[in-house]
Amino acid sequence: MEQKNLILVGGGGHCKSVIDVAESAGYNILGILDMPEDVDKKVLDYKVIGTDDDIPQYVDKAEFVITVGFIKNPTTRIKLYNKVKAAGGRLATIIASTAHVSKYAELGEGTVIMHHAFVNAGAKIGDNCIINTFVNIEHDAEVGNQCHISTGTMVNGECKIGENCFIGSQSVCANCIEIASDIIVGAGSVVRKSIRVKGIYAGNPAILKIKAK
């Protein structure tokens, strides 16, 4: 199988995790695009070779993946994703060698499935998502575009999560519940009922802590 070239966009901590996943999946990482002041620095074994303004230079040489994390909100990830698309670039969908993705599941472009994650039959995951280490996306669950499902989270069967959501580490989303777009769920929360009001939720059961303005 021909090895695919990859450009990482964003050089922070999340980039390190994606490097490990991409290496395990057999990608050839050409380098990282980051802030101007970081050009020529290295992240693990890979050099920062330019900034996001250099994306057009690589559209015919590699696929791209957004390696900026979900920082308070997904705005930066969305901006960089759209910049790649506008330049005619291709977003890689990357699955760690230790992850399991059912052949009956659907993954969007730019989504990364991290180590030891499970995506089971009938699940649908949108574009530019982070499905982090030890996450379980159960049968027929749906995760919208630009979401970050954080480490060790359980998204149970037929659960539906909207776009631009962050579900914190070790959270549990009960069967068949719905979470609207633009929701943040704090770490360790148990979402027992559907969430439709935008804001930040936490606790067991998860309740609204801060309503979105």
Secondary structure, 3 states (H helix, E strand, C coil): CCCCEEEEECCCHHHHHHHHHHHHCCCEEEEEECCHHHCCCEECCEEEEECHHHHHHHCCCCEEEECCCCCCCCHHHHHHHHHHHHCCCCECCEECCCCEECCCCEECCCCEECCCCEECCCCEECCCCEECCCCEECCCCEECCCCEECCCCEECCCCEECCCCEECCCCEECCCCEECCCEEECCCCEECCCECCCEEEECCCCEEEEECC
